[in-house]
């Protein structure tokens, strides 16, 4: 585990697990690096997996960067510049996928391959209303309550019949408790202000898209006000798309073995 200070003054916690080609993982808007707690041990058999916390999450500290999604992407680029690799592949999930796509469009020379799971290029009005309730929950009740309200939309229905469901939910509550409400709210407002669809033609590296068939948080097909995974795949002709059955938005938690298998297969080609 290492803590580094970026040019903007932020202190960033990161950890490298395993050996092999570097794979940087960018977490979603409530979790911190524990978003990938189930996937990292699987991916570390074949990759040097780099997990980190954005400022305000987990062990990292710092005020939100100005510049919206681009500002966050520039922060991650500064972290990559401090790592012992010329290039990294990136796996971003949800909010992290939006950051990863922005980074790949603006700093392509440091990105080898791109894995993007469960995200929208532009939120539709239904997703914005959902996020509005989460922000209110963060302000009024805190991040443990956010863990419960987001899990309702985050998992496939069948997840709640699994014998380990309550244990997984408790892990999510604990992980979310390490996120500052202010950081979550700021990240959500950045998401709501972002439209990544103009950046898609600038993505030239190989891309793997992973979606959950029962994702109620970032729907595969949005209303016209949004830009979902189907349209993203159409805009990226080089992309490989997989829709994972019986999985919701929390794909990397719900089906880590399947997600890891798709990533390994993608890298083998």
ZADO-1210 file (C-alpha; in nm, 4 decimals, padded with zeros to 6 digits):
<atoms>
<atom x="00.0000" y="00.0000" z="00.0000" code="UNK" pos="1"/>
<atom x="00.1300" y="00.3443" z="-00.0944" code="UNK" pos="2"/>
<atom x="00.0144" y="00.7026" z="-00.0436" code="UNK" pos="3"/>
<atom x="00.1282" y="00.9653" z="-00.2935" code="UNK" pos="4"/>
<atom x="00.0669" y="01.3381" z="-00.3182" code="UNK" pos="5"/>
<atom x="-00.0499" y="01.4735" z="-00.6536" code="UNK" pos="6"/>
<atom x="00.0369" y="01.8194" z="-00.7931" code="UNK" pos="7"/>
<atom x="-00.3042" y="01.9473" z="-00.6793" code="UNK" pos="8"/>
<atom x="-00.2260" y="01.8524" z="-00.3196" code="UNK" pos="9"/>
<atom x="-00.4514" y="01.5452" z="-00.3025" code="UNK" pos="10"/>
<atom x="-00.3154" y="01.2433" z="-00.1140" code="UNK" pos="11"/>
<atom x="-00.4044" y="00.9220" z="-00.2992" code="UNK" pos="12"/>
<atom x="-00.3962" y="00.5721" z="-00.1507" code="UNK" pos="13"/>
<atom x="-00.3221" y="00.2905" z="-00.3932" code="UNK" pos="14"/>
<atom x="-00.2212" y="-00.0744" z="-00.3865" code="UNK" pos="15"/>
<atom x="-00.0735" y="-00.3059" z="-00.6516" code="UNK" pos="16"/>
<atom x="-00.1687" y="-00.6745" z="-00.6300" code="UNK" pos="17"/>
<atom x="-00.0205" y="-00.9478" z="-00.8499" code="UNK" pos="18"/>
<atom x="00.2182" y="-00.9473" z="-01.1433" code="UNK" pos="19"/>
<atom x="00.1709" y="-00.9106" z="-01.5175" code="UNK" pos="20"/>
<atom x="00.0327" y="-00.6373" z="-01.7435" code="UNK" pos="21"/>
<atom x="-00.0908" y="-00.3406" z="-01.5361" code="UNK" pos="22"/>
<atom x="-00.4686" y="-00.3073" z="-01.4922" code="UNK" pos="23"/>
<atom x="-00.5885" y="00.0099" z="-01.3165" code="UNK" pos="24"/>
<atom x="-00.9378" y="-00.0149" z="-01.1665" code="UNK" pos="25"/>
<atom x="-01.1517" y="00.2972" z="-01.1156" code="UNK" pos="26"/>
<atom x="-01.4334" y="00.2573" z="-00.8662" code="UNK" pos="27"/>
<atom x="-01.7939" y="00.3754" z="-00.8676" code="UNK" pos="28"/>
<atom x="-01.9411" y="00.6806" z="-00.6950" code="UNK" pos="29"/>
<atom x="-02.0074" y="00.5348" z="-00.3486" code="UNK" pos="30"/>
<atom x="-01.7522" y="00.2605" z="-00.2895" code="UNK" pos="31"/>
<atom x="-01.3859" y="00.3463" z="-00.3087" code="UNK" pos="32"/>
<atom x="-01.1430" y="00.0702" z="-00.4063" code="UNK" pos="33"/>
<atom x="-01.3506" y="-00.1923" z="-00.2234" code="UNK" pos="34"/>
<atom x="-01.5823" y="-00.1834" z="-00.5235" code="UNK" pos="35"/>
<atom x="-01.3406" y="-00.4430" z="-00.6686" code="UNK" pos="36"/>
<atom x="-01.2863" y="-00.6438" z="-00.3504" code="UNK" pos="37"/>
<atom x="-01.4160" y="-00.9645" z="-00.5102" code="UNK" pos="38"/>
<atom x="-01.2526" y="-00.9119" z="-00.8505" code="UNK" pos="39"/>
<atom x="-00.9011" y="-00.8072" z="-00.7553" code="UNK" pos="40"/>
<atom x="-00.7885" y="-01.1496" z="-00.6243" code="UNK" pos="41"/>
<atom x="-00.9176" y="-01.3106" z="-00.9447" code="UNK" pos="42"/>
<atom x="-00.7585" y="-01.0566" z="-01.1808" code="UNK" pos="43"/>
<atom x="-00.4307" y="-01.0569" z="-00.9840" code="UNK" pos="44"/>
<atom x="-00.3584" y="-01.4096" z="-01.1083" code="UNK" pos="45"/>
<atom x="-00.2864" y="-01.2575" z="-01.4518" code="UNK" pos="46"/>
<atom x="-00.2405" y="-00.8824" z="-01.3979" code="UNK" pos="47"/>
<atom x="-00.0695" y="-00.6313" z="-01.1752" code="UNK" pos="48"/>
<atom x="-00.3973" y="-00.4887" z="-01.0439" code="UNK" pos="49"/>
<atom x="-00.3846" y="-00.1264" z="-00.9289" code="UNK" pos="50"/>
<atom x="-00.6651" y="-00.0297" z="-00.6903" code="UNK" pos="51"/>
<atom x="-00.6937" y="00.3225" z="-00.5507" code="UNK" pos="52"/>
<atom x="-00.9324" y="00.5618" z="-00.3805" code="UNK" pos="53"/>
<atom x="-01.0381" y="00.8901" z="-00.5347" code="UNK" pos="54"/>
<atom x="-01.0228" y="01.1900" z="-00.2962" code="UNK" pos="55"/>
<atom x="-01.2941" y="01.1682" z="-00.0308" code="UNK" pos="56"/>
<atom x="-01.3164" y="00.7912" z="-00.0630" code="UNK" pos="57"/>
<atom x="-01.1504" y="00.5318" z="00.1613" code="UNK" pos="58"/>
<atom x="-00.7989" y="00.6410" z="00.2518" code="UNK" pos="59"/>
<atom x="-00.7556" y="00.9276" z="00.0000" code="UNK" pos="60"/>
<atom x="-00.8039" y="01.2937" z="00.0878" code="UNK" pos="61"/>
<atom x="-00.8461" y="01.6176" z="-00.1005" code="UNK" pos="62"/>
<atom x="-01.1032" y="01.8649" z="-00.2248" code="UNK" pos="63"/>
<atom x="-01.2961" y="01.7892" z="-00.5461" code="UNK" pos="64"/>
<atom x="-01.1002" y="01.8844" z="-00.8568" code="UNK" pos="65"/>
<atom x="-01.2470" y="02.1639" z="-01.0668" code="UNK" pos="66"/>
<atom x="-01.3318" y="02.0845" z="-01.4260" code="UNK" pos="67"/>
<atom x="-01.5994" y="01.8201" z="-01.3786" code="UNK" pos="68"/>
<atom x="-01.5332" y="01.4752" z="-01.5239" code="UNK" pos="69"/>
<atom x="-01.2265" y="01.6028" z="-01.7102" code="UNK" pos="70"/>
<atom x="-01.0771" y="01.7294" z="-01.3862" code="UNK" pos="71"/>
<atom x="-01.1190" y="01.3861" z="-01.2253" code="UNK" pos="72"/>
<atom x="-00.9707" y="01.2172" z="-01.5341" code="UNK" pos="73"/>
<atom x="-00.6705" y="01.4510" z="-01.5181" code="UNK" pos="74"/>
<atom x="-00.6229" y="01.3579" z="-01.1521" code="UNK" pos="75"/>
<atom x="-00.6145" y="00.9874" z="-01.2432" code="UNK" pos="76"/>
<atom x="-00.3698" y="01.0654" z="-01.5244" code="UNK" pos="77"/>
<atom x="-00.1405" y="01.2314" z="-01.2695" code="UNK" pos="78"/>
<atom x="-00.1565" y="00.9144" z="-01.0597" code="UNK" pos="79"/>
<atom x="-00.0707" y="00.6999" z="-01.3631" code="UNK" pos="80"/>
<atom x="00.2310" y="00.9210" z="-01.4312" code="UNK" pos="81"/>
<atom x="00.3628" y="00.8301" z="-01.0849" code="UNK" pos="82"/>
<atom x="00.3267" y="00.4548" z="-01.1433" code="UNK" pos="83"/>
<atom x="00.6149" y="00.2402" z="-01.2765" code="UNK" pos="84"/>
<atom x="00.4436" y="00.1726" z="-01.6113" code="UNK" pos="85"/>
<atom x="00.4540" y="00.3451" z="-01.9494" code="UNK" pos="86"/>
<atom x="00.0940" y="00.2403" z="-02.0197" code="UNK" pos="87"/>
<atom x="-00.1886" y="00.0813" z="-01.8236" code="UNK" pos="88"/>
<atom x="-00.5111" y="-00.0848" z="-01.9210" code="UNK" pos="89"/>
<atom x="-00.8083" y="00.0555" z="-01.7332" code="UNK" pos="90"/>
<atom x="-01.1249" y="-00.1025" z="-01.5976" code="UNK" pos="91"/>
<atom x="-01.3804" y="00.1508" z="-01.4821" code="UNK" pos="92"/>
<atom x="-01.7222" y="00.0610" z="-01.3487" code="UNK" pos="93"/>
<atom x="-02.0230" y="00.2966" z="-01.3365" code="UNK" pos="94"/>
<atom x="-01.8899" y="00.6439" z="-01.2420" code="UNK" pos="95"/>
<atom x="-01.5407" y="00.4964" z="-01.2798" code="UNK" pos="96"/>
<atom x="-01.6204" y="00.3974" z="-01.6384" code="UNK" pos="97"/>
<atom x="-01.7119" y="00.7581" z="-01.7160" code="UNK" pos="98"/>
<atom x="-01.3795" y="00.8715" z="-01.5697" code="UNK" pos="99"/>
<atom x="-01.1944" y="00.6001" z="-01.7647" code="UNK" pos="100"/>
<atom x="-01.3550" y="00.6946" z="-02.0964" code="UNK" pos="101"/>
<atom x="-01.2761" y="01.0630" z="-02.0395" code="UNK" pos="102"/>
<atom x="-00.9153" y="00.9784" z="-01.9554" code="UNK" pos="103"/>
<atom x="-00.8772" y="00.7554" z="-02.2622" code="UNK" pos="104"/>
<atom x="-01.0078" y="01.0339" z="-02.4874" code="UNK" pos="105"/>
<atom x="-00.7800" y="01.3023" z="-02.3399" code="UNK" pos="106"/>
<atom x="-00.4665" y="01.1017" z="-02.2536" code="UNK" pos="107"/>
<atom x="-00.4700" y="00.8069" z="-02.4979" code="UNK" pos="108"/>
<atom x="-00.0916" y="00.7631" z="-02.4873" code="UNK" pos="109"/>
<atom x="-00.1095" y="00.6103" z="-02.1377" code="UNK" pos="110"/>
<atom x="-00.4008" y="00.3737" z="-02.2069" code="UNK" pos="111"/>
<atom x="-00.3471" y="00.0314" z="-02.3623" code="UNK" pos="112"/>
<atom x="-00.6951" y="-00.1238" z="-02.3448" code="UNK" pos="113"/>
<atom x="-01.0214" y="-00.0103" z="-02.1951" code="UNK" pos="114"/>
<atom x="-01.2796" y="-00.2126" z="-02.0013" code="UNK" pos="115"/>
<atom x="-01.6004" y="-00.0224" z="-01.9256" code="UNK" pos="116"/>
<atom x="-01.8769" y="-00.1807" z="-01.7208" code="UNK" pos="117"/>
<atom x="-02.2308" y="-00.0723" z="-01.6324" code="UNK" pos="118"/>
<atom x="-02.2416" y="00.2974" z="-01.7205" code="UNK" pos="119"/>
<atom x="-02.4159" y="00.5612" z="-01.9301" code="UNK" pos="120"/>
<atom x="-02.2506" y="00.8172" z="-02.1539" code="UNK" pos="121"/>
<atom x="-02.5337" y="01.0547" z="-02.0636" code="UNK" pos="122"/>
<atom x="-02.7921" y="01.0070" z="-01.7897" code="UNK" pos="123"/>
<atom x="-03.1560" y="01.0196" z="-01.8895" code="UNK" pos="124"/>
<atom x="-03.4152" y="01.1968" z="-01.6772" code="UNK" pos="125"/>
<atom x="-03.5194" y="00.8778" z="-01.4983" code="UNK" pos="126"/>
<atom x="-03.1602" y="00.8134" z="-01.3868" code="UNK" pos="127"/>
<atom x="-03.1276" y="01.1760" z="-01.2775" code="UNK" pos="128"/>
<atom x="-03.4355" y="01.1462" z="-01.0551" code="UNK" pos="129"/>
<atom x="-03.2952" y="00.8271" z="-00.9024" code="UNK" pos="130"/>
<atom x="-02.9683" y="01.0053" z="-00.8281" code="UNK" pos="131"/>
<atom x="-03.1582" y="01.2986" z="-00.6759" code="UNK" pos="132"/>
<atom x="-03.3088" y="01.0688" z="-00.4129" code="UNK" pos="133"/>
<atom x="-02.9607" y="00.9279" z="-00.3355" code="UNK" pos="134"/>
<atom x="-02.8156" y="01.2749" z="-00.2829" code="UNK" pos="135"/>
<atom x="-03.0982" y="01.3585" z="-00.0427" code="UNK" pos="136"/>
<atom x="-03.0353" y="01.0315" z="00.1389" code="UNK" pos="137"/>
<atom x="-02.6619" y="01.1088" z="00.1704" code="UNK" pos="138"/>
<atom x="-02.7356" y="01.4536" z="00.3138" code="UNK" pos="139"/>
<atom x="-03.0098" y="01.3457" z="00.5528" code="UNK" pos="140"/>
<atom x="-02.9183" y="00.9907" z="00.6554" code="UNK" pos="141"/>
<atom x="-02.5534" y="00.9249" z="00.5639" code="UNK" pos="142"/>
<atom x="-02.3676" y="00.6773" z="00.3486" code="UNK" pos="143"/>
<atom x="-02.4813" y="00.3564" z="00.5203" code="UNK" pos="144"/>
<atom x="-02.8374" y="00.4473" z="00.4234" code="UNK" pos="145"/>
<atom x="-02.7112" y="00.5235" z="00.0706" code="UNK" pos="146"/>
<atom x="-02.5710" y="00.1689" z="00.0564" code="UNK" pos="147"/>
<atom x="-02.9178" y="00.0247" z="00.1168" code="UNK" pos="148"/>
<atom x="-03.1100" y="00.2538" z="-00.1195" code="UNK" pos="149"/>
<atom x="-02.8612" y="00.2048" z="-00.4042" code="UNK" pos="150"/>
<atom x="-02.8499" y="-00.1718" z="-00.3547" code="UNK" pos="151"/>
<atom x="-03.2207" y="-00.1876" z="-00.4361" code="UNK" pos="152"/>
<atom x="-03.1356" y="-00.0730" z="-00.7897" code="UNK" pos="153"/>
<atom x="-02.7872" y="-00.2242" z="-00.7952" code="UNK" pos="154"/>
<atom x="-02.8524" y="-00.5986" z="-00.7870" code="UNK" pos="155"/>
<atom x="-03.0545" y="-00.8386" z="-00.9974" code="UNK" pos="156"/>
<atom x="-03.3657" y="-00.9630" z="-00.8205" code="UNK" pos="157"/>
<atom x="-03.2288" y="-01.3127" z="-00.7832" code="UNK" pos="158"/>
<atom x="-02.9315" y="-01.1849" z="-00.5844" code="UNK" pos="159"/>
<atom x="-03.1486" y="-01.1423" z="-00.2769" code="UNK" pos="160"/>
<atom x="-03.2240" y="-01.5155" z="-00.2751" code="UNK" pos="161"/>
<atom x="-02.8547" y="-01.6034" z="-00.2482" code="UNK" pos="162"/>
<atom x="-02.7374" y="-01.7329" z="00.0896" code="UNK" pos="163"/>
<atom x="-02.4569" y="-01.4759" z="00.0977" code="UNK" pos="164"/>
<atom x="-02.6797" y="-01.1770" z="00.0115" code="UNK" pos="165"/>
<atom x="-02.6919" y="-01.0243" z="00.3605" code="UNK" pos="166"/>
<atom x="-02.3177" y="-01.0682" z="00.4119" code="UNK" pos="167"/>
<atom x="-02.2477" y="-00.8913" z="00.0793" code="UNK" pos="168"/>
<atom x="-02.4866" y="-00.6088" z="00.1709" code="UNK" pos="169"/>
<atom x="-02.3094" y="-00.5645" z="00.5032" code="UNK" pos="170"/>
<atom x="-01.9755" y="-00.5400" z="00.3199" code="UNK" pos="171"/>
<atom x="-02.1233" y="-00.2707" z="00.0941" code="UNK" pos="172"/>
<atom x="-02.2516" y="-00.0770" z="00.3963" code="UNK" pos="173"/>
<atom x="-01.9060" y="-00.0887" z="00.5530" code="UNK" pos="174"/>
<atom x="-01.7346" y="00.0174" z="00.2289" code="UNK" pos="175"/>
<atom x="-01.9806" y="00.3039" z="00.1741" code="UNK" pos="176"/>
<atom x="-01.9318" y="00.4225" z="00.5317" code="UNK" pos="177"/>
<atom x="-01.5736" y="00.5142" z="00.4371" code="UNK" pos="178"/>
<atom x="-01.6958" y="00.7562" z="00.1693" code="UNK" pos="179"/>
<atom x="-01.7631" y="01.1169" z="00.2680" code="UNK" pos="180"/>
<atom x="-02.1217" y="01.2213" z="00.1835" code="UNK" pos="181"/>
<atom x="-01.9788" y="01.5388" z="00.0298" code="UNK" pos="182"/>
<atom x="-01.7601" y="01.3342" z="-00.2063" code="UNK" pos="183"/>
<atom x="-02.0537" y="01.1157" z="-00.3101" code="UNK" pos="184"/>
<atom x="-02.2765" y="01.4174" z="-00.3726" code="UNK" pos="185"/>
<atom x="-02.0043" y="01.5969" z="-00.5689" code="UNK" pos="186"/>
<atom x="-01.9453" y="01.2856" z="-00.7804" code="UNK" pos="187"/>
<atom x="-02.3176" y="01.2494" z="-00.8477" code="UNK" pos="188"/>
<atom x="-02.3477" y="01.6114" z="-00.9549" code="UNK" pos="189"/>
<atom x="-02.0494" y="01.5638" z="-01.1871" code="UNK" pos="190"/>
<atom x="-02.2224" y="01.2607" z="-01.3394" code="UNK" pos="191"/>
<atom x="-02.5428" y="01.4579" z="-01.3917" code="UNK" pos="192"/>
<atom x="-02.3546" y="01.7376" z="-01.5679" code="UNK" pos="193"/>
<atom x="-02.1657" y="01.5047" z="-01.8032" code="UNK" pos="194"/>
<atom x="-02.2328" y="01.4010" z="-02.1624" code="UNK" pos="195"/>
<atom x="-01.9582" y="01.1739" z="-02.2914" code="UNK" pos="196"/>
<atom x="-02.1164" y="01.0945" z="-02.6279" code="UNK" pos="197"/>
<atom x="-01.9038" y="01.3567" z="-02.8138" code="UNK" pos="198"/>
<atom x="-01.5873" y="01.1836" z="-02.6855" code="UNK" pos="199"/>
<atom x="-01.6697" y="00.8406" z="-02.8292" code="UNK" pos="200"/>
<atom x="-01.5214" y="00.9059" z="-03.1780" code="UNK" pos="201"/>
<atom x="-01.1884" y="00.9861" z="-03.0073" code="UNK" pos="202"/>
<atom x="-01.1586" y="00.6380" z="-02.8531" code="UNK" pos="203"/>
<atom x="-00.9216" y="00.4345" z="-03.0737" code="UNK" pos="204"/>
<atom x="-00.7888" y="00.1596" z="-02.8443" code="UNK" pos="205"/>
<atom x="-00.9581" y="-00.1816" z="-02.8035" code="UNK" pos="206"/>
<atom x="-01.2631" y="-00.1613" z="-02.5764" code="UNK" pos="207"/>
<atom x="-01.4550" y="-00.4238" z="-02.3791" code="UNK" pos="208"/>
<atom x="-01.8083" y="-00.3270" z="-02.2730" code="UNK" pos="209"/>
<atom x="-01.9769" y="-00.5237" z="-01.9937" code="UNK" pos="210"/>
<atom x="-02.3425" y="-00.4746" z="-01.9027" code="UNK" pos="211"/>
<atom x="-02.5795" y="-00.6440" z="-01.6597" code="UNK" pos="212"/>
<atom x="-02.8963" y="-00.7788" z="-01.8174" code="UNK" pos="213"/>
<atom x="-03.0940" y="-00.6621" z="-01.5110" code="UNK" pos="214"/>
<atom x="-02.9185" y="-00.3296" z="-01.4586" code="UNK" pos="215"/>
<atom x="-03.1883" y="-00.0935" z="-01.3298" code="UNK" pos="216"/>
<atom x="-02.9393" y="00.1795" z="-01.2389" code="UNK" pos="217"/>
<atom x="-02.7754" y="00.2427" z="-01.5785" code="UNK" pos="218"/>
<atom x="-03.0185" y="00.0829" z="-01.8199" code="UNK" pos="219"/>
<atom x="-02.8877" y="-00.0786" z="-02.1387" code="UNK" pos="220"/>
<atom x="-03.1505" y="00.1192" z="-02.3324" code="UNK" pos="221"/>
<atom x="-03.2232" y="00.4647" z="-02.1936" code="UNK" pos="222"/>
<atom x="-03.5019" y="00.7083" z="-02.2672" code="UNK" pos="223"/>
<atom x="-03.4231" y="00.9528" z="-02.5524" code="UNK" pos="224"/>
<atom x="-03.2770" y="01.2003" z="-02.3018" code="UNK" pos="225"/>
<atom x="-02.9969" y="00.9536" z="-02.2219" code="UNK" pos="226"/>
<atom x="-02.7180" y="00.7670" z="-02.4019" code="UNK" pos="227"/>
<atom x="-02.6941" y="00.4045" z="-02.2947" code="UNK" pos="228"/>
<atom x="-02.4747" y="00.1046" z="-02.3568" code="UNK" pos="229"/>
<atom x="-02.6448" y="-00.0020" z="-02.6792" code="UNK" pos="230"/>
<atom x="-02.5711" y="00.3348" z="-02.8387" code="UNK" pos="231"/>
<atom x="-02.2200" y="00.3381" z="-02.6912" code="UNK" pos="232"/>
<atom x="-02.1478" y="00.0020" z="-02.8560" code="UNK" pos="233"/>
<atom x="-02.2791" y="00.1328" z="-03.1885" code="UNK" pos="234"/>
<atom x="-02.0515" y="00.4387" z="-03.1602" code="UNK" pos="235"/>
<atom x="-01.7442" y="00.2213" z="-03.0869" code="UNK" pos="236"/>
<atom x="-01.7178" y="-00.0237" z="-03.3781" code="UNK" pos="237"/>
<atom x="-01.3972" y="-00.1709" z="-03.2311" code="UNK" pos="238"/>
<atom x="-01.5727" y="-00.2548" z="-02.9034" code="UNK" pos="239"/>
<atom x="-01.6582" y="-00.6027" z="-02.7829" code="UNK" pos="240"/>
<atom x="-01.9904" y="-00.6091" z="-02.5947" code="UNK" pos="241"/>
<atom x="-02.1150" y="-00.8670" z="-02.3442" code="UNK" pos="242"/>
<atom x="-02.4472" y="-00.8503" z="-02.1602" code="UNK" pos="243"/>
<atom x="-02.4225" y="-01.0727" z="-01.8521" code="UNK" pos="244"/>
<atom x="-02.7429" y="-01.2657" z="-01.7682" code="UNK" pos="245"/>
<atom x="-02.8855" y="-01.2610" z="-01.4157" code="UNK" pos="246"/>
<atom x="-02.6732" y="-00.9649" z="-01.3172" code="UNK" pos="247"/>
<atom x="-02.7568" y="-00.6089" z="-01.2225" code="UNK" pos="248"/>
<atom x="-02.5531" y="-00.2903" z="-01.2037" code="UNK" pos="249"/>
<atom x="-02.3214" y="-00.4287" z="-00.9370" code="UNK" pos="250"/>
<atom x="-02.1767" y="-00.6743" z="-01.1863" code="UNK" pos="251"/>
<atom x="-01.8271" y="-00.6701" z="-01.0353" code="UNK" pos="252"/>
<atom x="-01.9719" y="-00.7661" z="-00.6953" code="UNK" pos="253"/>
<atom x="-02.2498" y="-00.9961" z="-00.8122" code="UNK" pos="254"/>
<atom x="-02.0638" y="-01.1958" z="-01.0779" code="UNK" pos="255"/>
<atom x="-01.6898" y="-01.1292" z="-01.0356" code="UNK" pos="256"/>
<atom x="-01.5866" y="-01.4651" z="-01.1852" code="UNK" pos="257"/>
<atom x="-01.7861" y="-01.4011" z="-01.5031" code="UNK" pos="258"/>
<atom x="-01.6576" y="-01.0436" z="-01.5353" code="UNK" pos="259"/>
<atom x="-01.2984" y="-01.1552" z="-01.4819" code="UNK" pos="260"/>
<atom x="-01.3389" y="-01.4312" z="-01.7397" code="UNK" pos="261"/>
<atom x="-01.4606" y="-01.1817" z="-01.9989" code="UNK" pos="262"/>
<atom x="-01.1629" y="-00.9550" z="-01.9258" code="UNK" pos="263"/>
<atom x="-00.9126" y="-01.2396" z="-01.9562" code="UNK" pos="264"/>
<atom x="-01.0676" y="-01.3528" z="-02.2826" code="UNK" pos="265"/>
<atom x="-01.0550" y="-00.9940" z="-02.4150" code="UNK" pos="266"/>
<atom x="-00.6863" y="-00.9607" z="-02.3281" code="UNK" pos="267"/>
<atom x="-00.6017" y="-01.2963" z="-02.4821" code="UNK" pos="268"/>
<atom x="-00.6992" y="-01.1666" z="-02.8265" code="UNK" pos="269"/>
</atoms>
